């Protein structure tokens, strides 16, 4: 396990006299836990559909026969449980053989293991009044203090930006790769580049880009209407040598599935290429 100094790390190197090269920042699973691959789903800003992409990827992998899990690292804005109809379900704790208490992830109807801050709060609408280092510590505990049993693929729904929590995840968890979520607006494309550079600086592989809200399809003529204008995703992907894994349209059926907790019943093929890229990681 990491030492006391590591556990109390605020990630503010300017106020720390320690030599980080000599410290182990990694967090470790419980002895009875196993996670084979960890995929981070990130974005440079909020509101681009990162949680939606996380859910769709987890459901896709589940339907292919893998045991999947979601670690909701967006502590102050958790939304994952709602998509599975688990908004009011609370995580339970048990005492292990070693005398230590651990949390059990909540299972979705289809069998996805989920841990989210909403599952620990008295009410799902209660706000979290925590500063960055405390939030980062909570994310690490979701990894170390939860019993993740025989998980093939864990998807980490990251908070937006490049602050404390993304840094904690990248430094503490064994992230195998990330998927960057974007939307067509020019402003978002600039922030996406920041996210890609952030991952590159921390030596975390980027699987590719997923563009959400790409278009709306006209129900009469089937024409694609680009509400946010022409996409910049191809340009960014080419500049950084990344594949554009998917373009997800704005569809009522997707919104309805999320709002009614029926995300596992949704059958769409937009992320098939992304799923294939994730499966390729298993061979690495």
C-alpha positions in Angstrom: 0.0 0.0 0.0 1.1 3.6 -0.5 2.7 5.3 2.5 1.1 8.0 4.7 2.8 10.8 2.8 1.4 9.5 -0.5 -2.1 9.2 0.9 -2.0 12.8 2.1 -0.5 14.1 -1.2 -2.3 17.3 -2.3 -0.6 17.1 -5.8 0.7 20.6 -5.2 4.4 20.1 -5.8 5.3 23.8 -5.3 4.6 23.4 -1.5 6.2 20.0 -1.1 9.8 19.3 -0.3 9.5 15.6 -1.2 11.2 14.1 -4.2 8.2 12.6 -6.2 10.5 10.3 -8.1 11.2 8.4 -4.9 7.5 8.1 -4.0 4.9 5.7 -5.1 1.7 7.5 -5.9 -0.2 4.5 -7.0 -3.3 3.2 -5.2 -3.8 -0.5 -4.8 -6.9 -2.7 -5.0 -8.0 -4.9 -2.1 -6.6 -8.4 -2.2 -9.9 -9.9 -3.2 -10.4 -7.5 -6.1 -9.3 -7.7 -9.7 -9.6 -5.2 -12.6 -7.9 -6.2 -15.9 -8.2 -3.0 -17.9 -9.0 0.6 -16.9 -10.3 3.1 -19.5 -10.7 6.8 -18.6 -13.4 8.8 -20.3 -12.3 12.5 -20.3 -13.2 15.9 -21.6 -11.7 19.3 -21.4 -15.0 20.9 -20.3 -18.3 19.9 -18.9 -21.6 19.3 -20.8 -20.2 17.4 -23.8 -21.7 14.0 -22.9 -18.8 12.3 -21.2 -21.1 10.3 -18.8 -23.2 9.2 -21.8 -20.2 7.9 -23.6 -19.1 6.1 -20.4 -22.5 4.4 -20.1 -22.7 3.4 -23.7 -19.2 1.9 -23.7 -19.9 -0.1 -20.5 -23.2 -1.4 -21.9 -21.6 -2.3 -25.2 -18.8 -4.3 -23.5 -21.3 -5.9 -21.2 -23.4 -7.1 -24.2 -20.2 -8.6 -25.7 -19.9 -10.8 -22.6 -17.4 -8.9 -20.5 -17.8 -8.1 -16.8 -17.8 -4.3 -16.8 -17.7 -1.7 -14.1 -18.0 2.1 -13.8 -16.1 4.2 -11.3 -17.8 7.6 -11.2 -14.9 10.0 -10.5 -17.1 13.0 -11.1 -17.6 13.4 -7.3 -19.3 16.8 -7.3 -21.5 16.1 -10.3 -22.3 12.4 -10.4 -24.9 11.3 -12.9 -24.1 7.7 -13.7 -26.6 6.0 -11.3 -29.6 7.8 -12.9 -29.0 6.2 -16.3 -29.4 2.8 -14.7 -32.4 3.6 -12.5 -30.2 3.5 -9.4 -30.6 7.1 -8.3 -31.9 6.2 -4.9 -30.0 2.9 -4.3 -27.2 3.1 -1.7 -23.9 1.2 -1.6 -23.5 -1.3 1.3 -20.4 -2.0 3.4 -19.2 -5.3 4.8 -16.4 -6.4 7.1 -13.8 -8.6 5.4 -11.8 -11.5 6.9 -9.0 -9.0 7.7 -11.3 -7.0 9.9 -11.4 -4.1 7.5 -14.6 -2.7 6.1 -15.1 -2.4 2.4 -17.8 -1.1 0.1 -19.7 -3.3 -2.3 -20.4 -1.7 -5.8 -24.1 -1.5 -6.7 -25.0 -3.9 -9.6 -27.1 -2.7 -12.4 -30.0 -4.8 -13.8 -27.6 -6.2 -16.4 -24.7 -6.8 -14.1 -22.5 -3.7 -14.4 -20.7 -2.9 -11.1 -21.1 0.8 -10.3 -19.7 3.1 -7.6 -20.7 6.7 -7.4 -20.8 9.4 -4.7 -24.6 9.5 -5.1 -24.7 6.0 -3.7 -23.1 7.2 -0.4 -25.0 10.5 0.1 -28.2 10.5 2.2 -30.0 12.1 -0.7 -28.9 12.1 -4.4 -29.5 15.8 -4.6 -27.2 16.6 -1.7 -24.2 18.8 -2.8 -20.6 17.8 -1.9 -18.7 20.7 -0.2 -15.2 19.4 -0.7 -12.0 20.9 -2.0 -9.8 19.3 -4.7 -7.4 17.2 -2.6 -10.3 15.7 -0.6 -12.2 14.8 -3.8 -9.1 13.2 -5.2 -8.8 11.2 -2.0 -12.4 10.0 -2.4 -11.7 8.8 -6.0 -8.7 6.8 -4.7 -10.9 5.2 -2.0 -13.4 4.2 -4.7 -10.5 2.2 -6.1 -8.9 0.9 -2.9 -11.9 0.4 -0.6 -14.4 -1.1 -3.0 -14.6 -4.8 -3.7 -14.2 -5.0 -7.5 -14.6 -8.7 -8.3 -13.2 -10.1 -11.5 -13.8 -7.0 -13.6 -12.7 -7.2 -17.3 -13.1 -3.5 -18.1 -13.5 -0.6 -15.8 -14.6 2.7 -17.2 -13.7 5.8 -15.2 -16.1 8.7 -15.7 -13.8 11.7 -15.1 -14.7 15.2 -14.1 -14.0 17.8 -16.8 -10.7 19.7 -17.0 -7.2 19.0 -16.1 -7.2 19.6 -12.3 -6.8 17.6 -9.1 -9.1 14.7 -9.8 -7.9 13.8 -13.4 -4.3 14.1 -12.1 -5.1 11.8 -9.2 -6.7 9.2 -11.4 -3.8 9.3 -13.9 -1.1 9.1 -11.2 -2.9 6.7 -8.8 -4.9 4.2 -11.0 -3.4 1.9 -13.6 -5.1 3.6 -16.5 -4.5 1.7 -19.7 -5.9 4.3 -22.1 -8.4 7.1 -22.4 -11.2 8.2 -24.7 -11.6 11.9 -25.2 -15.1 13.2 -25.7 -15.8 16.4 -27.7 -18.6 18.3 -29.5 -18.4 20.2 -32.8 -18.1 23.7 -31.5 -14.8 25.5 -32.2 -14.3 26.5 -28.5 -14.6 22.9 -27.5 -12.0 21.8 -30.0 -9.4 24.0 -28.3 -10.2 22.5 -24.9 -10.0 19.0 -26.4 -6.4 19.7 -27.5 -5.6 20.6 -23.9 -7.0 17.3 -22.7 -5.0 15.4 -25.3 -1.8 17.2 -24.4 -2.5 16.7 -20.7 -2.7 12.9 -21.2 0.4 13.0 -23.3 2.3 14.8 -20.6 1.4 12.1 -18.2 2.2 9.3 -20.7 -1.4 8.0 -20.8 -2.3 6.5 -24.2 -5.2 8.1 -26.0 -7.4 5.6 -27.9 -9.1 8.3 -29.9 -11.8 10.9 -30.0 -15.6 10.5 -29.7 -17.7 13.4 -31.0 -21.1 13.8 -29.3 -24.0 15.9 -30.4 -22.6 15.7 -34.0 -25.9 16.2 -35.8 -29.6 15.8 -35.7 -31.2 13.6 -38.4 -34.3 15.0 -40.0 -37.2 12.5 -39.5 -38.7 13.4 -42.9 -35.7 13.6 -45.4 -33.1 11.8 -43.3 -30.7 14.7 -43.8 -28.1 15.3 -41.1 -28.5 18.8 -39.6 -25.4 20.1 -37.9 -26.8 22.3 -35.2 -23.4 23.3 -33.8 -21.8 23.8 -37.2 -19.1 21.8 -39.0 -17.0 19.4 -37.0 -13.4 20.0 -36.1 -12.9 16.5 -34.8 -11.2 15.2 -38.0 -8.7 18.1 -37.9 -7.8 17.5 -34.3 -7.6 13.8 -34.7 -5.3 14.1 -37.8 -3.1 16.7 -36.0 -2.4 14.3 -33.1 -2.4 11.1 -35.1 -5.6 9.8 -33.4 -8.6 8.0 -34.8 -12.0 9.5 -34.7 -13.8 6.6 -33.0 -17.4 7.8 -33.2 -19.9 10.5 -34.1 -22.9 10.3 -31.8 -26.0 12.2 -33.0 -28.6 14.0 -30.8 -31.5 11.5 -30.6 -34.6 11.4 -28.5 -34.3 7.7 -27.8 -30.9 8.2 -26.2 -32.1 11.0 -24.0 -35.2 9.0 -23.0 -33.1 5.9 -22.2 -30.9 7.9 -19.8 -33.7 9.8 -18.2 -35.8 6.7 -17.5 -32.9 4.6 -16.3 -33.1 2.3 -19.3 -29.6 2.8 -20.8 -29.0 -1.0 -20.8 -32.0 -1.5 -23.1 -30.6 1.0 -25.7 -29.1 -0.7 -28.8 -27.0 1.7 -30.9 -23.9 1.0 -33.0 -22.2 4.4 -32.9 -19.4 3.2 -30.6 -18.6 -0.1 -32.4 -15.2 1.2 -33.6 -14.4 2.4 -30.1 -15.3 -0.9 -28.6 -13.1 -2.7 -31.1 -10.2 -0.4 -30.1 -10.8 -1.2 -26.4 -10.8 -4.9 -27.1 -7.5 -4.6 -28.8 -6.0 -3.4 -25.5 -6.6 -6.9 -24.2 -3.9 -8.2 -26.5 -1.4 -5.6 -25.4 
